[in-house]
Amino acid sequence: MFPNKKVQTLTGKRVQVEMKGDKHMLEGKLESADDNLNLHLVETFEIIDGVKSRSLGSVVLRGNNIILLCPVGE
């Protein structure tokens, strides 16, 4: 299975995303993903040192800035 198809199966589920840069971590519900792995997250929180620090709401992430994407057990 191609990575973009696997990511699209996570639509509607909560995911954690590690971003390039200063170890940015986001957690939110995956609303949609395209073929370039650009993601739209809703109900998104920024995570700093393992703690949810602030609410960001709706966020669009560019695929080439994503290091890691993993589903969150509910």
A tleap script that builds the chain and sets N, CA, C and O, in Angstrom:
source leaprc.protein.ff14SB
mol = sequence {
  NMET PHE PRO ASN LYS LYS VAL GLN THR LEU
  THR GLY LYS ARG VAL GLN VAL GLU MET LYS
  GLY ASP LYS HIE MET LEU GLU GLY LYS LEU
  GLU SER ALA ASP ASP ASN LEU ASN LEU HIE
  LEU VAL GLU THR PHE GLU ILE ILE ASP GLY
  VAL LYS SER ARG SER LEU GLY SER VAL VAL
  LEU ARG GLY ASN ASN ILE ILE LEU LEU CYS
  PRO VAL GLY CGLU
}
set mol.1.N position { 0.846 -1.181 0.000 }
set mol.1.CA position { 0.000 0.000 0.000 }
set mol.1.C position { 0.892 1.245 0.000 }
set mol.1.O position { 1.871 1.311 0.743 }
set mol.2.N position { 0.551 2.225 -0.831 }
set mol.2.CA position { 1.309 3.464 -0.901 }
set mol.2.C position { 1.057 4.304 0.347 }
set mol.2.O position { -0.029 4.240 0.923 }
set mol.3.N position { 2.050 5.095 0.772 }
set mol.3.CA position { 1.890 5.891 2.004 }
set mol.3.C position { 0.680 6.817 1.969 }
set mol.3.O position { -0.015 6.952 2.976 }
set mol.4.N position { 0.413 7.458 0.833 }
set mol.4.CA position { -0.715 8.392 0.802 }
set mol.4.C position { -2.051 7.656 0.958 }
set mol.4.O position { -2.988 8.212 1.532 }
set mol.5.N position { -2.156 6.438 0.466 }
set mol.5.CA position { -3.388 5.653 0.650 }
set mol.5.C position { -3.544 5.238 2.112 }
set mol.5.O position { -4.655 5.240 2.641 }
set mol.6.N position { -2.441 4.884 2.763 }
set mol.6.CA position { -2.469 4.519 4.177 }
set mol.6.C position { -2.904 5.709 5.029 }
set mol.6.O position { -3.716 5.560 5.942 }
set mol.7.N position { -2.365 6.884 4.731 }
set mol.7.CA position { -2.730 8.092 5.477 }
set mol.7.C position { -4.209 8.406 5.274 }
set mol.7.O position { -4.888 8.800 6.222 }
set mol.8.N position { -4.714 8.241 4.063 }
set mol.8.CA position { -6.122 8.538 3.798 }
set mol.8.C position { -7.060 7.610 4.561 }
set mol.8.O position { -8.208 7.974 4.813 }
set mol.9.N position { -6.594 6.409 4.936 }
set mol.9.CA position { -7.426 5.512 5.747 }
set mol.9.C position { -7.577 6.028 7.180 }
set mol.9.O position { -8.453 5.568 7.912 }
set mol.10.N position { -6.735 6.977 7.584 }
set mol.10.CA position { -6.799 7.554 8.932 }
set mol.10.C position { -7.762 8.734 9.020 }
set mol.10.O position { -7.917 9.318 10.093 }
set mol.11.N position { -8.406 9.092 7.921 }
set mol.11.CA position { -9.346 10.211 7.909 }
set mol.11.C position { -10.435 9.997 8.959 }
set mol.11.O position { -11.035 8.925 9.040 }
set mol.12.N position { -10.677 11.028 9.756 }
set mol.12.CA position { -11.678 10.958 10.825 }
set mol.12.C position { -11.125 10.485 12.155 }
set mol.12.O position { -11.852 10.456 13.148 }
set mol.13.N position { -9.849 10.111 12.197 }
set mol.13.CA position { -9.223 9.626 13.429 }
set mol.13.C position { -8.223 10.655 13.951 }
set mol.13.O position { -7.758 11.520 13.209 }
set mol.14.N position { -7.900 10.545 15.242 }
set mol.14.CA position { -6.911 11.448 15.844 }
set mol.14.C position { -5.514 10.966 15.503 }
set mol.14.O position { -5.221 9.771 15.560 }
set mol.15.N position { -4.648 11.922 15.143 }
set mol.15.CA position { -3.265 11.619 14.780 }
set mol.15.C position { -2.327 12.620 15.452 }
set mol.15.O position { -2.720 13.735 15.793 }
set mol.16.N position { -1.081 12.192 15.630 }
set mol.16.CA position { -0.011 13.091 16.063 }
set mol.16.C position { 0.932 13.273 14.890 }
set mol.16.O position { 1.255 12.320 14.181 }
set mol.17.N position { 1.371 14.512 14.694 }
set mol.17.CA position { 2.242 14.849 13.575 }
set mol.17.C position { 3.474 15.557 14.114 }
set mol.17.O position { 3.360 16.559 14.821 }
set mol.18.N position { 4.664 15.036 13.781 }
set mol.18.CA position { 5.915 15.708 14.134 }
set mol.18.C position { 6.345 16.525 12.935 }
set mol.18.O position { 6.431 16.019 11.817 }
set mol.19.N position { 6.616 17.805 13.184 }
set mol.19.CA position { 6.967 18.741 12.118 }
set mol.19.C position { 8.465 19.034 12.136 }
set mol.19.O position { 9.128 18.885 13.163 }
set mol.20.N position { 8.986 19.454 10.980 }
set mol.20.CA position { 10.373 19.912 10.912 }
set mol.20.C position { 10.528 21.147 11.786 }
set mol.20.O position { 9.554 21.843 12.072 }
set mol.21.N position { 11.738 21.410 12.201 }
set mol.21.CA position { 11.997 22.611 12.990 }
set mol.21.C position { 12.313 22.276 14.427 }
set mol.21.O position { 13.021 21.311 14.713 }
set mol.22.N position { 11.780 23.082 15.332 }
set mol.22.CA position { 12.090 22.976 16.758 }
set mol.22.C position { 11.274 21.899 17.457 }
set mol.22.O position { 10.661 22.157 18.493 }
set mol.23.N position { 11.263 20.690 16.893 }
set mol.23.CA position { 10.547 19.562 17.497 }
set mol.23.C position { 9.079 19.907 17.759 }
set mol.23.O position { 8.549 19.627 18.835 }
set mol.24.N position { 8.434 20.513 16.771 }
set mol.24.CA position { 7.011 20.816 16.893 }
set mol.24.C position { 6.207 19.532 16.752 }
set mol.24.O position { 6.473 18.713 15.872 }
set mol.25.N position { 5.221 19.368 17.628 }
set mol.25.CA position { 4.344 18.211 17.599 }
set mol.25.C position { 2.917 18.734 17.663 }
set mol.25.O position { 2.598 19.593 18.485 }
set mol.26.N position { 2.063 18.214 16.794 }
set mol.26.CA position { 0.663 18.601 16.782 }
set mol.26.C position { -0.191 17.352 16.910 }
set mol.26.O position { 0.192 16.271 16.461 }
set mol.27.N position { -1.358 17.513 17.530 }
set mol.27.CA position { -2.322 16.415 17.611 }
set mol.27.C position { -3.686 16.953 17.217 }
set mol.27.O position { -4.122 17.994 17.708 }
set mol.28.N position { -4.355 16.231 16.324 }
set mol.28.CA position { -5.677 16.663 15.897 }
set mol.28.C position { -6.390 15.563 15.143 }
set mol.28.O position { -5.837 14.490 14.901 }
set mol.29.N position { -7.628 15.849 14.774 }
set mol.29.CA position { -8.424 14.896 14.006 }
set mol.29.C position { -8.164 15.145 12.523 }
set mol.29.O position { -8.324 16.266 12.039 }
set mol.30.N position { -7.762 14.095 11.802 }
set mol.30.CA position { -7.441 14.212 10.385 }
set mol.30.C position { -8.725 14.375 9.587 }
set mol.30.O position { -9.553 13.466 9.525 }
set mol.31.N position { -8.880 15.537 8.982 }
set mol.31.CA position { -10.066 15.844 8.182 }
set mol.31.C position { -9.881 15.361 6.744 }
set mol.31.O position { -10.796 14.790 6.151 }
set mol.32.N position { -8.678 15.598 6.184 }
set mol.32.CA position { -8.408 15.156 4.810 }
set mol.32.C position { -6.910 15.137 4.552 }
set mol.32.O position { -6.130 15.767 5.267 }
set mol.33.N position { -6.521 14.392 3.501 }
set mol.33.CA position { -5.128 14.307 3.054 }
set mol.33.C position { -5.144 14.168 1.537 }
set mol.33.O position { -6.032 13.523 0.979 }
set mol.34.N position { -4.160 14.773 0.867 }
set mol.34.CA position { -4.095 14.657 -0.590 }
set mol.34.C position { -2.903 13.795 -0.999 }
set mol.34.O position { -2.229 13.215 -0.147 }
set mol.35.N position { -2.647 13.712 -2.304 }
set mol.35.CA position { -1.576 12.856 -2.824 }
set mol.35.C position { -0.185 13.329 -2.430 }
set mol.35.O position { 0.754 12.532 -2.440 }
set mol.36.N position { -0.024 14.607 -2.082 }
set mol.36.CA position { 1.271 15.147 -1.651 }
set mol.36.C position { 1.426 15.073 -0.134 }
set mol.36.O position { 2.382 15.614 0.421 }
set mol.37.N position { 0.494 14.408 0.531 }
set mol.37.CA position { 0.450 14.271 1.988 }
set mol.37.C position { 0.283 15.612 2.704 }
set mol.37.O position { 0.702 15.760 3.852 }
set mol.38.N position { -0.328 16.588 2.028 }
set mol.38.CA position { -0.776 17.785 2.715 }
set mol.38.C position { -1.961 17.364 3.573 }
set mol.38.O position { -2.836 16.629 3.115 }
set mol.39.N position { -1.988 17.834 4.825 }
set mol.39.CA position { -3.006 17.387 5.769 }
set mol.39.C position { -3.860 18.544 6.253 }
set mol.39.O position { -3.371 19.662 6.421 }
set mol.40.N position { -5.139 18.271 6.477 }
set mol.40.CA position { -6.028 19.222 7.128 }
set mol.40.C position { -6.460 18.590 8.446 }
set mol.40.O position { -7.129 17.557 8.457 }
set mol.41.N position { -6.072 19.220 9.563 }
set mol.41.CA position { -6.426 18.749 10.901 }
set mol.41.C position { -7.415 19.712 11.533 }
set mol.41.O position { -7.314 20.924 11.346 }
set mol.42.N position { -8.366 19.179 12.276 }
set mol.42.CA position { -9.296 20.005 13.056 }
set mol.42.C position { -9.157 19.606 14.518 }
set mol.42.O position { -8.615 18.548 14.837 }
set mol.43.N position { -9.656 20.469 15.407 }
set mol.43.CA position { -9.536 20.238 16.858 }
set mol.43.C position { -8.074 19.971 17.216 }
set mol.43.O position { -7.763 19.024 17.938 }
set mol.44.N position { -7.189 20.813 16.705 }
set mol.44.CA position { -5.741 20.601 16.807 }
set mol.44.C position { -5.155 21.266 18.046 }
set mol.44.O position { -5.550 22.369 18.423 }
set mol.45.N position { -4.195 20.566 18.676 }
set mol.45.CA position { -3.458 21.081 19.822 }
set mol.45.C position { -1.976 21.018 19.527 }
set mol.45.O position { -1.504 20.094 18.865 }
set mol.46.N position { -1.237 22.009 20.024 }
set mol.46.CA position { 0.223 21.974 19.977 }
set mol.46.C position { 0.697 21.223 21.222 }
set mol.46.O position { 0.185 21.444 22.319 }
set mol.47.N position { 1.671 20.342 21.045 }
set mol.47.CA position { 2.202 19.556 22.164 }
set mol.47.C position { 3.651 19.962 22.389 }
set mol.47.O position { 4.481 19.880 21.483 }
set mol.48.N position { 3.947 20.403 23.620 }
set mol.48.CA position { 5.307 20.796 23.989 }
set mol.48.C position { 5.711 19.962 25.204 }
set mol.48.O position { 5.022 19.967 26.225 }
set mol.49.N position { 6.822 19.251 25.090 }
set mol.49.CA position { 7.317 18.379 26.162 }
set mol.49.C position { 6.262 17.388 26.624 }
set mol.49.O position { 6.150 17.111 27.818 }
set mol.50.N position { 5.483 16.848 25.680 }
set mol.50.CA position { 4.492 15.828 25.996 }
set mol.50.C position { 3.204 16.347 26.599 }
set mol.50.O position { 2.347 15.549 26.980 }
set mol.51.N position { 3.036 17.672 26.701 }
set mol.51.CA position { 1.850 18.263 27.311 }
set mol.51.C position { 1.135 19.131 26.282 }
set mol.51.O position { 1.770 19.919 25.580 }
set mol.52.N position { -0.198 18.986 26.191 }
set mol.52.CA position { -0.971 19.847 25.290 }
set mol.52.C position { -0.892 21.277 25.810 }
set mol.52.O position { -1.314 21.567 26.929 }
set mol.53.N position { -0.337 22.182 24.970 }
set mol.53.CA position { -0.104 23.527 25.477 }
set mol.53.C position { -1.139 24.544 25.019 }
set mol.53.O position { -1.540 25.402 25.806 }
set mol.54.N position { -1.585 24.471 23.757 }
set mol.54.CA position { -2.587 25.433 23.307 }
set mol.54.C position { -3.391 24.855 22.151 }
set mol.54.O position { -2.931 23.987 21.408 }
set mol.55.N position { -4.606 25.368 22.030 }
set mol.55.CA position { -5.502 24.927 20.973 }
set mol.55.C position { -5.262 25.759 19.720 }
set mol.55.O position { -5.158 26.984 19.795 }
set mol.56.N position { -5.173 25.092 18.561 }
set mol.56.CA position { -4.953 25.786 17.300 }
set mol.56.C position { -6.166 25.729 16.381 }
set mol.56.O position { -6.221 26.458 15.391 }
set mol.57.N position { -7.138 24.876 16.690 }
set mol.57.CA position { -8.336 24.765 15.863 }
set mol.57.C position { -8.059 24.026 14.567 }
set mol.57.O position { -7.533 22.913 14.577 }
set mol.58.N position { -8.418 24.651 13.446 }
set mol.58.CA position { -8.238 24.053 12.119 }
set mol.58.C position { -6.866 24.432 11.561 }
set mol.58.O position { -6.502 25.608 11.543 }
set mol.59.N position { -6.099 23.421 11.100 }
set mol.59.CA position { -4.730 23.644 10.629 }
set mol.59.C position { -4.522 22.889 9.320 }
set mol.59.O position { -4.976 21.754 9.173 }
set mol.60.N position { -3.833 23.521 8.368 }
set mol.60.CA position { -3.418 22.852 7.139 }
set mol.60.C position { -1.899 22.732 7.169 }
set mol.60.O position { -1.193 23.725 7.345 }
set mol.61.N position { -1.396 21.494 6.994 }
set mol.61.CA position { 0.043 21.225 7.046 }
set mol.61.C position { 0.538 20.828 5.662 }
set mol.61.O position { -0.070 19.998 4.985 }
set mol.62.N position { 1.637 21.425 5.256 }
set mol.62.CA position { 2.234 21.081 3.976 }
set mol.62.C position { 3.019 19.777 4.131 }
set mol.62.O position { 3.779 19.612 5.085 }
set mol.63.N position { 2.832 18.869 3.203 }
set mol.63.CA position { 3.391 17.527 3.301 }
set mol.63.C position { 4.894 17.471 3.447 }
set mol.63.O position { 5.407 16.590 4.137 }
set mol.64.N position { 5.632 18.402 2.805 }
set mol.64.CA position { 7.094 18.323 2.875 }
set mol.64.C position { 7.652 18.828 4.204 }
set mol.64.O position { 8.864 18.769 4.413 }
set mol.65.N position { 6.802 19.322 5.108 }
set mol.65.CA position { 7.243 19.749 6.439 }
set mol.65.C position { 6.954 18.707 7.508 }
set mol.65.O position { 7.231 18.932 8.686 }
set mol.66.N position { 6.402 17.575 7.109 }
set mol.66.CA position { 6.028 16.528 8.054 }
set mol.66.C position { 7.139 15.485 8.139 }
set mol.66.O position { 7.607 14.977 7.121 }
set mol.67.N position { 7.554 15.173 9.371 }
set mol.67.CA position { 8.555 14.140 9.595 }
set mol.67.C position { 7.894 12.804 9.917 }
set mol.67.O position { 8.280 11.768 9.377 }
set mol.68.N position { 6.901 12.832 10.798 }
set mol.68.CA position { 6.288 11.603 11.296 }
set mol.68.C position { 4.801 11.817 11.510 }
set mol.68.O position { 4.375 12.873 11.977 }
set mol.69.N position { 4.026 10.818 11.168 }
set mol.69.CA position { 2.581 10.838 11.379 }
set mol.69.C position { 2.185 9.519 12.024 }
set mol.69.O position { 2.497 8.454 11.492 }
set mol.70.N position { 1.499 9.577 13.172 }
set mol.70.CA position { 1.086 8.328 13.801 }
set mol.70.C position { -0.308 8.488 14.407 }
set mol.70.O position { -0.640 9.544 14.944 }
set mol.71.N position { -1.127 7.423 14.316 }
set mol.71.CA position { -2.465 7.470 14.914 }
set mol.71.C position { -2.373 7.462 16.438 }
set mol.71.O position { -1.432 6.921 17.019 }
set mol.72.N position { -3.368 8.075 17.067 }
set mol.72.CA position { -3.433 8.141 18.528 }
set mol.72.C position { -4.531 7.202 18.988 }
set mol.72.O position { -5.662 7.287 18.509 }
set mol.73.N position { -4.211 6.308 19.909 }
set mol.73.CA position { -5.221 5.409 20.483 }
set mol.73.C position { -6.205 6.194 21.321 }
set mol.73.O position { -5.815 7.047 22.118 }
set mol.74.N position { -7.478 5.907 21.141 }
set mol.74.CA position { -8.500 6.659 21.878 }
set mol.74.C position { -8.946 5.887 23.092 }
set mol.74.O position { -9.803 6.356 23.841 }
savepdb mol mol.pdb
quit
